[in-house]
Amino acid sequence: MLLLGACTGEEPPAPPPATPVSPVEVIRALPTPDDVESAVGKAVEERSLPDDLVPELARIAFDGVLSPPEQRCVRDYDVAKIPDGCVMGAPEAERSILLWGDARAAMWIPALTRIAEQTGYRLVIGTQMQCPPLLGLTPWLAPENRPYVECATTNESMVSVIDVLEPEIVVLAGAVRNFAVARNGQPVALGTGRADNTWEPDVEVGGIWEEGLDRTLAAIDDADVFVIGEAPYLPEEPSVCLAAHVDSSDVCGVSTDVGVYDQHDERVRRTTEQNDATYVSPLPWLCADGACPAVIDGYAAYRDTFHLNRQYVLHLSRALGAALELDDWKDLAD
C-alpha cells in the first residue's frame, strides 16, 4: 500500500495497534440477503458512528485492504500472465470458480474464498490492476501514459485459461470509472472527472465497454457466468471523512445520483442477459432510498473511494453466495 510518506520523503505513520476481530467462519451464521437490505435501510437513517465500528476508525485504511495472500493474486501493470499459486477456497476440489477482472473484481476475493471453501470449489483468481475483463480492446494506462498492452494480452490469455480449466462458474467484474481505451496511440475516455472527485460517464462512448463485455461473454462456453455490477464510488476517503464527522457520519456516504452510474449499469445488465449470463447488482447491499451510507450494520463499508472494505465484503458472503446460486453451505455441518 502506498503511504503519503512514500511521496513526501517523510517516514509514514505507523498504524495504531489492531483490535482483533473474530470472523464468522460459517456462512449460514451471516446475514441473509433480506437481512443485509434491512440493515442498509436502517443505516441510511443513522447519524453517529457506532462505538464498535469494524474496523475501528483509525484502522479503516489499514485493515480494510486485502490480506497479503489475496493481494498477491492481483497482478501489477507490467505482468501479462496468470501467476502460479493464485488458487484459494478448496484447492483440491474438482469443481472450479474463476474470477476475472480488475481490482474491483479482486475486492470480492475474501467473500468468494469463503464461499468456495464452504461449497467445495477451488477459486482460481485472474485479476490485474486497472484491467477489466473486456476482450478486443486495449485500455489506456493513465499512470504511465501509454496503451496498456499487458492488459489486452492478459485478457486474451484468460480465454485459454478457461478452455483448459473448464470452470463450472466464471465471475466477471470491472470498474468503469476513469476507464479509457487506446485508439491510435491516444486515450479515449469513457467519462469525465470533476474537481470534487466525482466522475460522469460519457453516454456517447459508453458503448465501448459493453462491446468488449459482449465479446468476453461470447467467448465463454459451458460455464455459468455471473457479472457483478458496480458498487458506488465515494467522493471522499471514508477514514478522513468519518474522523471529521463522528456525529454526522451520514455526510460521508454518497447519493445514488452521484456515486452510481445507472445508464452504465443498465447497459451492462442488458449485455449480460443477452448472452444468457446472470447480472448481480451489489447495490441492494449498499444503497437504499437514494443514499449509499458509508457505515452499514456496524461496518465501515468502504476502505477508500473505489473499493469496499474487506471486512464488509466478508460480511456479505451469504448474500453474494445466494446471488451466485451457491448455497450448498446451508447443508454443511458446522
C-alpha positions in Angstrom: 0.0 0.0 0.0 1.4 3.4 -1.0 1.5 5.7 2.0 1.9 9.5 2.0 5.4 9.3 3.4 6.5 7.4 0.3 5.7 10.5 -1.8 7.0 13.2 0.6 10.2 11.5 1.8 9.0 11.5 5.4 8.6 8.4 7.4 5.0 7.1 7.0 3.0 7.0 10.3 2.8 3.6 12.0 -0.7 2.2 12.1 -2.3 2.0 15.6 -2.4 -1.4 17.3 -5.0 -3.6 15.7 -8.1 -4.7 17.6 -8.6 -8.4 16.9 -11.8 -9.2 15.0 -13.0 -12.8 15.1 -14.6 -13.5 11.7 -17.7 -15.6 11.4 -16.5 -18.8 9.8 -19.8 -20.4 8.9 -21.7 -18.7 6.2 -25.1 -19.7 7.5 -24.4 -17.5 10.5 -24.0 -14.4 8.3 -26.9 -12.1 7.3 -29.3 -13.2 4.6 -29.9 -11.0 1.6 -33.0 -9.7 3.3 -31.1 -9.0 6.5 -28.5 -7.0 4.6 -31.1 -4.9 2.8 -32.8 -4.2 6.0 -29.5 -3.1 7.6 -28.8 -0.8 4.7 -32.2 0.8 5.1 -31.5 1.4 8.8 -28.0 2.7 8.0 -29.5 5.5 5.8 -31.2 6.9 8.9 -28.2 6.7 11.2 -26.0 9.7 12.0 -23.4 8.7 14.7 -20.7 6.2 14.4 -21.1 3.0 16.4 -18.7 2.6 19.3 -17.7 -0.8 18.0 -17.1 0.2 14.3 -15.4 -2.5 12.3 -12.6 -1.8 11.6 -12.1 0.8 14.2 -11.9 4.3 12.8 -8.2 4.7 13.0 -7.6 1.5 11.1 -10.0 1.7 8.2 -7.3 2.3 5.6 -5.0 -0.4 7.1 -7.4 -3.2 7.9 -9.8 -2.8 5.0 -7.4 -3.9 2.4 -6.9 -7.4 1.0 -4.8 -9.8 3.0 -1.2 -10.3 1.7 -2.1 -13.7 0.0 -5.1 -12.1 -1.6 -3.2 -9.1 -2.8 -0.5 -11.2 -4.4 -3.2 -12.5 -6.7 -3.8 -9.0 -8.2 -1.2 -8.7 -10.9 0.6 -5.4 -11.4 0.6 -3.4 -14.6 3.7 -4.9 -16.2 2.6 -8.6 -15.9 0.7 -10.4 -18.7 0.2 -13.9 -17.3 -1.6 -15.7 -14.6 0.7 -16.1 -11.5 1.2 -19.5 -10.1 -0.4 -20.3 -6.8 -3.4 -18.0 -7.0 -5.9 -20.7 -6.0 -8.0 -20.3 -2.9 -11.1 -21.8 -1.5 -10.8 -25.6 -1.5 -7.6 -26.0 -3.6 -8.0 -29.8 -4.1 -11.6 -29.6 -5.2 -12.5 -30.8 -8.7 -15.0 -28.0 -9.3 -13.7 -24.5 -10.0 -14.8 -20.9 -9.9 -12.8 -18.4 -12.0 -12.7 -14.8 -11.0 -11.7 -12.5 -13.9 -11.3 -8.7 -13.8 -9.6 -5.7 -12.2 -9.1 -4.5 -8.6 -12.9 -4.0 -8.3 -13.2 -7.7 -9.1 -10.4 -8.5 -6.6 -12.2 -6.8 -3.8 -14.7 -9.7 -3.8 -11.9 -12.3 -3.2 -12.5 -12.6 0.6 -16.2 -13.5 0.2 -15.6 -15.7 -2.9 -12.9 -17.5 -1.0 -15.2 -18.2 1.9 -18.0 -19.3 -0.4 -15.7 -21.6 -2.3 -14.3 -23.1 0.9 -17.8 -24.0 2.1 -19.3 -25.2 -1.1 -16.4 -27.3 -2.3 -14.9 -25.3 -5.1 -11.4 -24.1 -5.8 -11.3 -20.4 -6.5 -8.9 -19.5 -9.4 -8.1 -15.8 -9.4 -7.2 -13.9 -12.6 -7.2 -10.3 -11.7 -5.0 -7.4 -12.7 -4.8 -3.8 -11.7 -7.0 -1.5 -13.9 -7.7 -4.3 -16.3 -11.5 -5.0 -16.6 -12.4 -8.3 -18.4 -13.1 -6.7 -21.9 -11.9 -8.5 -25.0 -10.9 -6.9 -28.2 -9.6 -3.6 -26.9 -6.5 -2.1 -25.4 -7.1 0.1 -22.3 -5.1 3.3 -21.7 -2.8 3.1 -18.7 -3.1 6.6 -17.2 -0.4 6.2 -14.5 2.2 5.5 -17.2 0.5 7.5 -20.1 0.6 4.6 -22.6 -1.5 1.9 -24.1 -2.0 -0.9 -21.6 -0.9 -3.8 -23.9 -0.3 -6.1 -20.9 -4.0 -5.9 -20.0 -5.0 -6.8 -23.5 -2.6 -9.8 -23.5 -3.8 -10.9 -20.1 -7.5 -10.8 -21.2 -6.7 -12.8 -24.4 -4.9 -15.4 -22.3 -7.8 -15.8 -20.0 -9.8 -17.4 -22.8 -7.2 -20.1 -23.0 -7.2 -20.5 -19.2 -10.9 -21.0 -19.3 -10.6 -23.6 -22.1 -8.0 -25.6 -20.0 -9.6 -25.1 -16.6 -13.2 -25.7 -17.7 -14.6 -23.9 -14.7 -18.2 -24.5 -13.6 -18.6 -20.8 -12.7 -17.0 -17.7 -14.1 -17.3 -14.4 -12.2 -16.6 -11.1 -14.0 -16.3 -7.6 -12.6 -14.6 -4.3 -13.6 -14.5 -0.6 -12.9 -15.7 1.9 -15.5 -14.7 5.0 -13.6 -11.6 6.6 -15.0 -11.5 4.0 -17.7 -10.1 4.8 -21.2 -9.2 2.9 -24.3 -6.2 3.4 -26.5 -7.0 4.5 -30.1 -4.3 5.5 -32.5 -1.9 5.9 -29.6 -4.2 8.3 -27.7 -6.7 7.8 -24.8 -10.4 7.8 -25.4 -12.0 8.3 -22.0 -15.4 6.8 -21.2 -16.2 9.7 -18.9 -15.1 13.0 -17.3 -13.7 13.6 -13.9 -14.7 16.6 -11.8 -12.8 18.8 -9.3 -14.9 17.4 -6.5 -13.6 13.9 -7.1 -16.8 12.7 -8.9 -17.0 11.3 -12.4 -19.6 11.4 -15.1 -19.9 8.6 -17.8 -20.0 9.7 -21.4 -23.0 8.1 -23.0 -21.6 8.7 -26.4 -18.6 6.4 -26.0 -20.1 4.2 -23.2 -20.9 1.5 -25.8 -17.2 0.6 -26.0 -17.5 -1.1 -22.6 -20.5 -3.2 -23.5 -19.0 -4.2 -26.8 -15.9 -5.5 -25.0 -18.1 -7.3 -22.4 -20.2 -8.8 -25.2 -17.0 -10.3 -26.8 -15.9 -11.7 -23.4 -19.3 -13.3 -22.7 -19.5 -14.8 -26.2 -16.0 -16.4 -25.7 -17.0 -18.3 -22.5 -18.6 -21.7 -23.2 -20.0 -24.4 -20.8 -19.9 -22.3 -17.6 -22.4 -20.4 -15.5 -21.3 -16.8 -15.9 -22.1 -14.0 -13.4 -21.3 -10.4 -13.9 -21.0 -8.4 -10.7 -22.2 -4.9 -11.2 -20.6 -1.7 -10.0 -20.5 -0.7 -6.3 -20.9 3.0 -5.6 -17.9 5.4 -5.7 -17.4 7.7 -2.8 -16.2 11.3 -3.4 -14.1 11.4 -0.2 -11.8 9.0 1.6 -14.1 7.3 4.3 -11.4 7.3 7.0 -10.8 11.0 6.6 -14.5 11.9 6.4 -15.7 9.7 9.2 -13.0 11.0 11.5 -14.2 14.6 10.9 -17.9 13.7 11.2 -18.2 11.2 14.1 -21.7 12.6 14.9 -22.8 13.2 11.3 -21.4 10.2 9.5 -24.3 10.3 7.0 -22.4 13.0 5.1 -19.7 10.5 4.3 -21.8 8.4 2.1 -22.9 9.3 -1.4 -26.2 9.7 -3.2 -27.0 7.3 -6.0 -27.3 10.3 -8.3 -23.5 10.9 -7.8 -21.9 7.6 -6.9 -24.0 5.2 -9.0 -23.9 5.1 -12.9 -27.4 4.0 -13.7 -27.1 4.1 -17.5 -23.8 2.2 -17.5 -25.2 -0.4 -15.1 -28.3 -0.9 -17.3 -26.1 -1.4 -20.4 -24.0 -4.0 -18.6 -27.1 -5.8 -17.3 -28.7 -5.8 -20.7 -25.5 -7.1 -22.4 -25.1 -9.8 -19.7 -28.6 -11.1 -20.0 -28.4 -11.1 -23.8 -25.6 -13.5 -23.5 -27.6 -15.8 -21.2 -25.4 -14.8 -18.2 -26.6 -13.5 -14.8 -26.2 -9.9 -13.7 -25.6 -9.4 -10.0 -26.1 -5.9 -8.7 -24.5 -5.2 -5.3 -26.5 -2.0 -4.9 -29.2 -3.5 -2.6 -26.4 -4.4 -0.2 -25.0 -0.8 -0.3 -27.8 1.7 -1.0 -31.4 2.5 -0.1 -33.7 5.4 -0.7 -31.3 7.1 -3.0 -28.4 7.0 -0.5 -25.4 4.8 -0.1 -24.2 5.2 3.5 -20.5 4.8 4.5 -21.3 2.7 7.6 -23.7 -0.3 7.4 -24.5 -2.7 10.2 -21.6 -1.6 12.3 -19.1 -1.9 9.4 -17.2 0.8 7.5 -18.4 -0.3 4.1 -15.6 1.2 2.1 -11.8 1.2 2.6 -11.3 4.1 0.1 -13.2 5.9 -2.6 -13.0 3.0 -5.0 -13.2 -0.2 -3.0 -15.3 -1.9 -0.4 -13.8 -2.7 3.0 -12.6 -6.3 3.2 -14.5 -6.9 6.5 -17.7 -5.8 5.0 -17.2 -7.9 1.9 -16.8 -10.9 4.2 -20.0 -9.8 6.0 -21.7 -10.1 2.6 -20.6 -13.7 1.9 -24.0 -15.2 2.4 -25.7 -12.6 0.2 -23.1 -12.9 -2.5 -23.3 -16.7 -2.4 -27.1 -16.7 -2.8 -26.7 -14.3 -5.8 -24.2 -16.7 -7.4 -26.6 -19.6 -6.7 -24.0 -21.1 -4.4 -25.8 -22.0 -1.2 -24.8 -25.6 -0.7 -23.3 -24.4 2.6 -26.7 -24.5 4.1 -26.5 -28.3 4.1 -23.0 -28.5 5.6 -22.3 -29.4 9.2 -20.8 -26.8 11.4 
